[in-house]
Amino acid sequence: MKPNAFPHAIITGGSSGIGKAIALKLFLQGSSLTLIGRDLLKLAQTEAELEAHQVQPAQRLLTLSADVADQGAIATAIETAIQQLGAPDLLILCAGIAHPGHFQALPLDIFEKTMAINYFGSLYCLKAALPVMEQQQKGHIVLVSSGAGLVGLYGYTPYSPSKFALRGLAESLRGELRQTGIGLSIVYPPDTDTPQLVTENLTKPLATKRITATAKLWSAEAVADAVLRGIHHKTFTIAPGLEMGLLNRFHSLVAPLIHWYCDRLVTKTLNS
Ligand SMILES: NC(=O)c1ccc[n+]([C@@H]2O[C@H](COP(=O)([O-])OP(=O)(O)OC[C@H]3O[C@@H](n4cnc5c(N)ncnc54)[C@H](OP(=O)(O)O)[C@@H]3O)[C@@H](O)[C@H]2O)c1
């Protein structure tokens, strides 16, 4: 077996959806993993599923319950992961939530919680793990944004800004990390068949459903493959598929067209 490029990967949100699919693929490649989420049951289930796929006797699997939005708790979790499995060679910040709805109908705490988990949750993990990665002068970090981090979409007023913020962080941090030997990628996943999408659909306005209805639905496994390919090639922007690829390249240019298309659908929906 080839030496593993990532002996230790820390994955927040590794107990479900895209994070879990990435975890399984890395585990099958022989990586030791630290998976972080809040729900102990989901973590235990994931651990049991992954353990069945162990490929090397020395491989370790650590699951830690922590809320990424709680700076003290996540710093402790990252410290525990480093103490037990060493500095991460790969840090994948996938934990996130989405609660769509109409702006005026959503209470402020949804906006605050979404920003706290999606943006500050990633920032706190980065701050906690970066010093030891810098000492090693190697490793790769992955931030997980969304197509809604490239264009603001109707119904996503809490979510889009949190994913735009991650894009701003990645673009401004990229140059600094380049000097340290640490790689950075930002992922813009398309609509992916995961528990988050199911939860999202519960509160998604009808107009938002119509806007996103034509987008191809991806499996978490296919997105995980694209992410791992991007990491392998040290790609800064990982935009799986044609739609995300075009959106990533041309989002500012096509924004007026997207607004026109969405406005038409919204008007039609509201008048029907
Ligand atoms: N699915 C899509 O269509 C889609 C599209 C674009 C971008 N994304 C992004 O991709 C990432 C993964 O999404 P997914 O669809 O795979 O979601 P998912 O299946 O719901 O998984 C989310 C993961 O994040 C963890 N998590 C959520 N809040 C957390 C918190 N406060 N602290 C620690 N862990 C937390 C969850 O575990 P606990 O609940 O146990 O904490 C779970 O492991 C998210 O950042 C999402 O915004 C998803």
Ligand as a Chemical Component Dictionary entry (heavy atoms), coordinates in Angstrom:
data_LIG
# 
_chem_comp.id                   LIG 
_chem_comp.type                 NON-POLYMER 
_chem_comp.pdbx_formal_charge   0 
_chem_comp.three_letter_code    LIG 
# 
loop_
_chem_comp_atom.comp_id 
_chem_comp_atom.atom_id 
_chem_comp_atom.alt_atom_id 
_chem_comp_atom.type_symbol 
_chem_comp_atom.charge 
_chem_comp_atom.model_Cartn_x 
_chem_comp_atom.model_Cartn_y 
_chem_comp_atom.model_Cartn_z 
_chem_comp_atom.pdbx_ordinal 
LIG N1  N1  N 0  -26.418 19.313 1.243  1  
LIG C1  C1  C 0  -26.317 20.330 0.398  2  
LIG O1  O1  O 0  -27.105 20.441 -0.573 3  
LIG C2  C2  C 0  -25.226 21.347 0.575  4  
LIG C3  C3  C 0  -25.015 22.267 -0.482 5  
LIG C4  C4  C 0  -24.032 23.229 -0.334 6  
LIG C5  C5  C 0  -23.259 23.278 0.829  7  
LIG N2  N2  N 1  -23.487 22.383 1.828  8  
LIG C6  C6  C 0  -22.656 22.491 3.038  9  
LIG O2  O2  O 0  -21.936 21.271 3.216  10 
LIG C7  C7  C 0  -21.712 21.059 4.626  11 
LIG C8  C8  C 0  -22.208 19.683 5.010  12 
LIG O3  O3  O 0  -23.602 19.653 4.770  13 
LIG P1  P1  P 0  -24.448 18.300 4.698  14 
LIG O4  O4  O 0  -25.493 18.535 3.697  15 
LIG O5  O5  O -1 -23.540 17.147 4.602  16 
LIG O6  O6  O 0  -25.165 18.385 6.146  17 
LIG P2  P2  P 0  -25.581 17.275 7.208  18 
LIG O7  O7  O 0  -25.772 15.959 6.576  19 
LIG O8  O8  O 0  -26.711 17.884 7.978  20 
LIG O9  O9  O 0  -24.297 17.212 8.158  21 
LIG C9  C9  C 0  -23.929 18.326 8.921  22 
LIG C10 C10 C 0  -22.861 17.900 9.886  23 
LIG O10 O10 O 0  -22.459 19.041 10.626 24 
LIG C11 C11 C 0  -22.553 18.765 12.024 25 
LIG N3  N3  N 0  -22.889 20.003 12.714 26 
LIG C12 C12 C 0  -23.929 20.846 12.463 27 
LIG N4  N4  N 0  -23.916 21.859 13.340 28 
LIG C13 C13 C 0  -22.836 21.654 14.146 29 
LIG C14 C14 C 0  -22.305 22.342 15.259 30 
LIG N5  N5  N 0  -22.860 23.450 15.739 31 
LIG N6  N6  N 0  -21.187 21.846 15.853 32 
LIG C15 C15 C 0  -20.617 20.702 15.414 33 
LIG N7  N7  N 0  -21.077 20.009 14.371 34 
LIG C16 C16 C 0  -22.182 20.466 13.754 35 
LIG C17 C17 C 0  -23.688 17.720 12.109 36 
LIG O11 O11 O 0  -23.631 16.954 13.308 37 
LIG P3  P3  P 0  -24.538 17.360 14.595 38 
LIG O12 O12 O 0  -25.866 17.782 14.069 39 
LIG O13 O13 O 0  -24.566 16.121 15.418 40 
LIG O14 O14 O 0  -23.824 18.461 15.255 41 
LIG C18 C18 C 0  -23.340 16.873 10.899 42 
LIG O15 O15 O 0  -22.296 15.986 11.198 43 
LIG C19 C19 C 0  -22.442 22.201 5.345  44 
LIG O16 O16 O 0  -21.522 23.210 5.671  45 
LIG C20 C20 C 0  -23.442 22.684 4.310  46 
LIG O17 O17 O 0  -23.830 24.018 4.510  47 
LIG C21 C21 C 0  -24.443 21.418 1.726  48 
# 
loop_
_chem_comp_bond.comp_id 
_chem_comp_bond.atom_id_1 
_chem_comp_bond.atom_id_2 
_chem_comp_bond.value_order 
_chem_comp_bond.pdbx_ordinal 
LIG N1  C1  SING 1  
LIG C1  O1  DOUB 2  
LIG C1  C2  SING 3  
LIG C2  C3  SING 4  
LIG C2  C21 DOUB 5  
LIG C3  C4  DOUB 6  
LIG C4  C5  SING 7  
LIG C5  N2  DOUB 8  
LIG N2  C6  SING 9  
LIG N2  C21 SING 10 
LIG C6  O2  SING 11 
LIG C6  C20 SING 12 
LIG O2  C7  SING 13 
LIG C7  C8  SING 14 
LIG C7  C19 SING 15 
LIG C8  O3  SING 16 
LIG O3  P1  SING 17 
LIG P1  O4  DOUB 18 
LIG P1  O5  SING 19 
LIG P1  O6  SING 20 
LIG O6  P2  SING 21 
LIG P2  O7  DOUB 22 
LIG P2  O8  SING 23 
LIG P2  O9  SING 24 
LIG O9  C9  SING 25 
LIG C9  C10 SING 26 
LIG C10 O10 SING 27 
LIG C10 C18 SING 28 
LIG O10 C11 SING 29 
LIG C11 N3  SING 30 
LIG C11 C17 SING 31 
LIG N3  C12 SING 32 
LIG N3  C16 SING 33 
LIG C12 N4  DOUB 34 
LIG N4  C13 SING 35 
LIG C13 C14 SING 36 
LIG C13 C16 DOUB 37 
LIG C14 N5  SING 38 
LIG C14 N6  DOUB 39 
LIG N6  C15 SING 40 
LIG C15 N7  DOUB 41 
LIG N7  C16 SING 42 
LIG C17 O11 SING 43 
LIG C17 C18 SING 44 
LIG O11 P3  SING 45 
LIG P3  O12 DOUB 46 
LIG P3  O13 SING 47 
LIG P3  O14 SING 48 
LIG C18 O15 SING 49 
LIG C19 O16 SING 50 
LIG C19 C20 SING 51 
LIG C20 O17 SING 52 
# 
